[in-house]
Each structure stands twice: as structure tokens, then as C-alpha cells.
Amino acid sequence: MAMKIGVLRETAEGESRVAATPETVKKFVALGAEMAVEAGAGEAAGIADAAYLEAGAEVLERGAVLSGADMVLGVQVPDVKGLPGIKPGTMVTGIMQPYAARERIQGYADAGLMALSMEFMPRITRAQSMDVLSSQSNLAGYKAVIDAAGLYSRAFPMMMTAAGTISAARVFVMGVGVAGLQAIATARRLGALVSATDVRSATKEQIESLGAKAIFVSDVKGIEGEGAGGYATEMSDEYKAAQAALVSSHIAKQDIVITTALIPGRPAPRLVSDVQLQSMRAGSVLVDLAVETGGNVEHARPGEVVQVHGVNIMGYTNLSGRLASDASALYSRNLYNFINAFWDKDAATVNFPADDEIVVGVKLTEGGAVVHERLKAA
């Protein structure tokens, strides 16, 4: 019997993405899956219900989608109360925010669901096409620069005119993961003078390869477990002090600052203090991509733009979702690539080997219990 995959309409405030597009629905149908999409699921991303019907899916109300599904796909998956009629054993796949939502994850376990958290995808070669953090962070880094340019009251590139020369904007990117690298590239394309820093010394070459200036603490031990799994971890106290001194001298000269530093399972590190804000000139813009986990910038507020000491601090959440069409296209392909990698063509269903590195990485709950080692240890 063919596997039935349901696609939810997002209910989280401000969430405009959708977990499947007509493109991926067609691909799932070609595998042999039966697809059911909740009515209006793609509306915020500019996808009409008719497009899903044309791709081979049924378009149903939420109860009908959930009651018949073997797997449910979502972006920000709701808690069990938001999944009425879902049956035990159903696989629920999406962005789970496991560390911040332990009660919700326990609720999935209590309901007998298999919760699969896409942001826990291991950063290994064969999982690159499934990595939702990378695909969404790439768009977030781009959008951070575009939004900053919209708020900034001056031009980005240097302009030489008969009336005089306009200096190029100075952009400083703090944290050079996927979002930071895209922010550097985007700011460079707009003509800004770009500099960047990171606690991981291995990123220096990446920064310079994009034409930006690398700003690094030297002769001080960096972070503990540098680069483990592709992520930064907690910095040493000595490094924090040296970094703060370096940033303080550099940030006062900047027009745009974009912060992207995140540590999985911990509050975001504070990178820009009130004192440092005071050193910046009026009209400068800071974009805090870590605002939802405590923020890199003092005074940043989720979902708001605030002005402190004449400096604009942008705390927009879900920046990738502000590019709903592209974000949905990439996210839905990540989900398809993940499911397709474990698809049993003969049985027309998915088969997740219990000892597979990817499966172990993303599986949070199974058989009525929380099974992920990182969550059990937290």
C-alpha cells in the first residue's frame, strides 16, 4: 500500500513558507506516494491550491490530511493539539526547535509519533542536499543585507558625481557560517567595503576569497572544540575579552553590522554591547540574525526595529521566510532529498534504518519516548 504524505498549512505567526511545492509533489507522486495538501498551504508563498491539484495531490482540510497520513511535512510543526486526528506511529517532519521546545517534543513522544527534526541533520557529505539550516541561512544572509540597505539612509557603493564623491558603506559581518558568507557576498555585490570576523580561524580564507577583509584575534586560543560538526561552540574567557577589544575598535567605523553567531542548544553569544553601540555614528544599522535565541546585540528585540543611541537595531525573525517562494522551494527540496534517500521503491514507502547516521541524527522520538541522545543529555 502506497505511503500517504500530508503537507500542512503553517499556523505559526508570520510563517509564510510551505513544506512542499508543486515541483516536489510531482516528485513524490512519481515515487509512488499519495499526496494530500491542506487547503491554503501554499497561499502565503504564492502557490494556489490548483497548482497542487495539477501536480497530483489532493487538497483537503487539516483533519482529513492528518487522519490519513503516514508522514506529515511542515515547516514550523505545531504541538500535538495542532495535529487533530493524527494517528500513533505517524512520522512528523519539519523544523522542531528541539532545545527550546522540550514540552512539545515530549508531547510527540506521548502521542506515539516519530518526530524528525530537520535542523538536526548531520553536516556530512551525503546529507548536504538535505541541510535545511544551510538552505534557509543562505537566504537569511542575503535578506539581512537587503533589509539593512533599505533601512540605511545612505547608498552602499562609492559614487563619483559632478556634485562630489559619496563614500562606500562599510559593512561588518560577525559570524561567518552560511548566513555570514552570503551576507558578505551580497554586500560586496552592492558595492560596500566589507569586513568580517569569526571565532573559527579556518574561516579567514573564506572571508578573503569573497573579497572582504578578515578581522581576527591573534595569539589567543579560539573556541573549545573549534569547528566540531561544522558549528562554533563556546568561546574561552580569554578569547571573549580579546574579541571584545578588537570589535570595539573596529565597530565604531562601521555603517552596517550583521551578526549571525549561534551556538546549538545555548543562548546566542552577546557580541555587541551598549557601550559599543554608543561608539557608532547615528543612522548606522545592526541586523541581529540570532535575536530569537537571545540575540547577539544588546537591546535587540524579536520582530522589531529599535533605535538606541541613534543606531537602528533590526531584530526581524524568520528572515528566510521573508523570501517565501524561494525559501519554500529550497526547503521542500531538502525534505524531498531526505525522504528519497530512504525510499523503498518496491514497497512505495520510506524505510529508515535505525543505525543510519542521518536517521540517528534527526530522529527525536519513537515508540512513546524521546530517543535523541543530545536531548536526553541536555
C-alpha positions in Angstrom: 0.0 0.0 0.0 1.4 3.4 -1.0 2.6 5.7 1.7 0.4 8.8 2.3 2.2 12.1 2.9 0.4 15.1 4.2 1.5 18.7 3.9 0.4 21.2 6.5 -0.7 24.8 6.2 1.5 26.8 8.6 -0.1 28.3 11.7 2.9 29.9 13.4 2.7 33.7 13.4 4.5 35.2 10.5 5.4 31.9 8.8 4.9 32.2 5.1 6.8 29.1 3.9 5.3 25.8 2.9 6.9 22.3 3.2 6.1 21.1 -0.3 5.7 22.8 -3.7 4.1 21.5 -6.9 7.6 20.6 -8.0 8.2 18.3 -5.1 4.7 17.0 -5.0 5.2 15.7 -8.6 8.4 14.1 -7.5 6.7 12.3 -4.5 3.9 11.2 -6.8 6.5 9.8 -9.2 8.0 7.8 -6.4 4.6 6.2 -5.7 3.5 8.3 -2.7 -0.1 9.6 -2.3 0.0 13.3 -1.5 -2.5 15.4 0.5 -2.1 19.1 0.9 -4.0 21.2 3.4 -6.1 23.8 1.7 -4.4 27.2 1.5 -1.0 25.7 2.5 0.9 27.5 -0.3 -1.1 30.7 -0.3 1.5 32.8 1.6 4.2 31.6 -0.7 2.2 32.4 -3.9 1.2 28.9 -4.6 -2.5 28.2 -5.4 -4.4 25.1 -4.4 -5.0 24.4 -8.1 -1.2 24.1 -8.6 -1.1 21.2 -6.1 -4.1 19.5 -7.7 -2.4 19.8 -11.1 0.7 18.3 -9.6 -1.2 15.2 -8.5 -2.1 15.9 -4.8 -5.4 16.0 -3.1 -6.3 19.3 -1.4 -8.1 18.7 1.9 -8.9 20.2 5.2 -6.4 19.6 8.1 -8.4 16.8 9.8 -8.6 14.8 6.6 -4.9 15.4 5.8 -3.8 14.2 9.2 -6.1 11.3 9.7 -4.9 9.5 6.6 -1.2 10.4 6.7 1.7 8.1 7.3 4.1 11.1 7.3 3.3 14.8 7.8 5.5 17.5 6.5 5.6 21.0 7.9 7.9 24.0 8.4 7.3 25.1 12.0 5.4 22.0 13.1 2.7 22.7 15.7 2.3 20.8 19.0 0.1 17.8 19.3 -3.0 20.0 19.9 -2.5 21.4 16.5 -2.4 17.9 14.9 -6.0 16.8 15.5 -6.7 13.2 14.5 -3.1 12.2 13.8 -2.6 8.5 14.5 0.2 6.9 16.6 3.2 5.9 14.5 2.9 8.8 12.1 6.2 10.4 11.1 6.2 14.2 11.6 9.0 16.0 9.8 10.0 19.7 10.0 11.8 22.3 11.9 11.3 21.3 15.6 13.5 23.7 17.6 14.2 20.8 19.9 16.1 22.6 22.7 13.6 25.4 23.0 10.5 23.2 22.8 11.1 20.2 25.1 7.5 20.1 26.2 6.3 19.9 22.6 8.8 17.2 21.8 7.7 15.2 24.8 4.1 15.7 23.5 5.0 14.0 20.3 6.5 11.1 22.2 3.5 10.8 24.4 1.3 10.7 21.3 3.4 7.9 19.8 4.7 10.0 16.9 8.1 9.7 15.3 9.4 13.3 15.3 12.1 14.0 12.7 13.9 17.3 13.2 15.4 18.7 10.0 17.7 21.2 11.8 19.5 18.2 13.5 20.6 17.0 10.1 24.3 15.9 10.4 26.7 18.0 8.4 28.2 15.2 6.3 28.7 15.0 2.6 25.8 12.8 1.7 23.4 15.0 3.7 24.3 18.3 2.1 21.3 18.3 -0.1 19.1 17.8 3.0 20.5 20.5 5.1 17.7 23.0 5.8 19.8 25.2 8.1 22.2 25.9 5.2 19.5 26.5 2.6 17.5 28.8 4.8 20.5 30.6 6.3 21.8 31.3 2.8 18.6 33.2 2.1 18.6 34.9 5.5 22.1 36.2 5.0 21.1 37.7 1.7 17.9 39.2 3.1 19.7 40.7 6.1 21.8 42.8 3.8 18.9 43.8 1.6 16.8 44.8 4.6 19.8 46.7 6.1 20.2 48.6 2.8 16.5 49.5 2.9 16.8 51.0 6.4 20.2 52.7 5.9 19.8 56.3 4.8 22.9 56.3 2.5 24.0 54.5 -0.6 26.1 51.3 -0.5 28.5 51.8 -3.4 31.0 54.6 -3.8 29.6 57.1 -6.3 31.7 59.8 -8.1 29.4 62.6 -9.3 29.8 66.2 -10.6 28.5 67.2 -7.1 31.1 65.2 -5.3 32.0 61.7 -4.2 29.9 59.5 -2.0 31.9 57.1 0.1 31.1 53.4 0.0 29.2 52.0 3.0 31.3 49.9 5.5 29.7 46.5 6.3 31.0 44.3 9.1 29.8 40.7 9.3 30.2 38.9 12.6 29.9 35.1 12.3 30.9 33.5 9.0 28.7 30.5 8.7 26.4 30.1 5.7 24.4 33.2 6.5 27.5 35.3 7.1 29.2 34.2 3.9 26.1 35.1 1.9 25.9 38.4 3.7 29.5 39.2 2.7 28.9 38.2 -0.9 25.7 40.3 -1.1 27.2 43.4 0.5 30.1 43.1 -1.9 27.8 42.9 -4.9 26.1 46.1 -3.7 29.4 47.9 -3.6 30.1 48.1 0.1 33.5 47.8 1.8 33.1 44.6 3.7 35.0 43.1 6.7 34.2 40.0 8.7 35.2 38.1 11.8 34.6 34.7 13.3 35.9 32.7 16.2 36.9 29.9 13.8 40.3 30.6 12.3 39.5 28.3 9.4 37.0 30.9 8.0 39.7 33.5 7.4 40.5 32.1 3.9 36.7 32.0 3.1 36.3 35.7 4.0 39.3 36.8 1.9 38.1 34.6 -1.0 35.0 36.7 -1.2 37.0 40.0 -1.3 36.3 41.0 2.3 38.8 42.0 5.0 39.3 39.4 7.7 39.3 40.8 11.3 40.7 38.2 13.6 42.0 38.0 17.2 45.6 36.7 17.1 47.7 34.8 19.6 44.7 33.8 21.7 43.1 30.4 21.9 39.9 30.5 19.9 37.0 28.3 20.9 36.7 25.0 22.6 36.1 22.2 20.1 36.5 24.6 17.1 34.6 23.6 14.1 33.0 20.4 15.7 30.3 19.2 13.3 30.7 22.5 11.4 29.4 24.6 14.2 31.0 27.0 16.6 31.0 26.2 20.3 31.5 28.3 23.5 34.5 30.7 23.4 37.1 30.8 26.2 37.0 33.8 28.5 40.4 34.9 27.3 39.1 34.9 23.7 35.9 36.8 24.6 37.9 39.6 26.2 40.3 39.8 23.2 37.5 39.7 20.7 35.5 42.4 22.6 38.5 44.8 22.5 39.1 44.1 18.7 35.4 44.6 17.9 35.2 47.8 19.9 37.9 49.4 17.9 36.5 48.2 14.6 32.8 48.6 15.0 33.0 52.4 15.6 34.0 52.8 12.0 31.2 50.7 10.5 27.9 51.7 8.9 26.2 48.3 8.8 26.8 45.4 11.2 25.3 42.0 10.6 25.6 39.4 13.4 24.9 35.7 12.8 26.5 33.9 15.8 24.6 30.9 17.1 25.6 28.0 19.4 23.3 25.0 19.1 21.4 24.4 22.4 22.7 27.5 24.1 21.7 31.2 24.2 23.3 33.3 21.4 26.6 34.9 22.5 26.5 38.6 23.1 28.7 40.3 20.5 27.7 43.9 20.6 27.2 45.8 23.9 25.5 49.1 24.7 28.9 50.7 25.0 29.9 49.6 21.5 26.6 50.9 20.2 27.4 54.3 21.6 30.6 54.4 19.6 28.8 54.0 16.3 27.6 57.0 14.3 23.9 57.9 14.1 22.0 56.2 11.4 24.1 53.1 11.4 22.2 49.8 11.2 22.7 46.5 13.0 20.9 43.3 11.9 20.8 40.6 14.6 20.1 37.2 13.0 20.3 35.5 16.4 17.6 37.6 18.0 15.3 34.6 18.6 17.8 32.8 20.8 18.7 35.7 23.0 20.4 38.0 20.4 24.0 39.0 19.6 23.2 42.7 20.0 22.2 44.3 23.3 18.7 45.9 23.1 17.7 43.7 20.0 14.0 42.7 20.2 12.5 39.9 18.2 10.3 41.1 15.4 11.1 44.8 15.9 13.4 47.6 14.7 14.5 49.7 17.7 16.7 52.8 17.8 19.3 53.1 20.6 21.8 55.9 20.8 20.8 56.9 17.3 21.6 53.4 15.9 19.0 51.2 14.3 18.8 47.6 15.6 16.8 45.2 13.3 15.5 42.1 15.0 13.4 40.6 12.3 12.7 36.9 12.8 12.5 34.3 10.2 14.4 36.3 7.5 14.3 33.4 5.1 10.5 33.3 5.4 10.5 36.9 4.1 11.5 35.3 0.8 8.7 32.8 1.0 8.7 31.5 -2.6 12.5 30.8 -2.8 12.7 29.6 0.8 9.8 27.1 0.2 11.4 25.9 -3.0 14.7 25.1 -1.2 13.2 23.8 2.0 10.8 21.4 0.1 13.7 20.1 -1.9 15.6 19.4 1.3 12.7 17.4 2.5 12.3 15.5 -0.7 16.0 14.7 -0.9 15.9 13.4 2.7 12.9 11.1 2.1 14.0 10.0 -1.3 17.3 8.8 0.1 15.5 6.3 2.2 12.7 5.4 -0.2 11.8 1.8 -0.9 10.6 1.7 -4.5 9.1 -1.8 -4.3 7.0 -1.0 -1.2 6.4 2.6 -2.2 7.2 3.8 1.3 10.1 5.2 3.3 12.4 2.9 5.3 14.6 4.5 7.9 17.4 2.1 9.1 17.8 2.5 12.9 21.6 2.6 12.7 21.9 5.1 9.8 23.9 8.2 10.8 21.3 10.6 9.3 18.3 8.8 10.9 20.0 8.8 14.3 20.8 12.5 13.8 17.3 13.7 13.1 15.0 11.3 15.0 13.8 12.8 18.2 11.0 10.5 19.3 9.9 6.9 18.7 7.8 4.3 20.4 6.5 6.7 23.0 9.9 8.0 24.2 12.4 10.8 23.4 15.3 8.8 21.8 17.8 11.5 20.7 20.9 11.4 22.8 21.6 15.1 22.7 18.1 15.8 24.1 18.3 13.1 26.8 21.7 14.5 27.9 20.6 18.2 27.9 
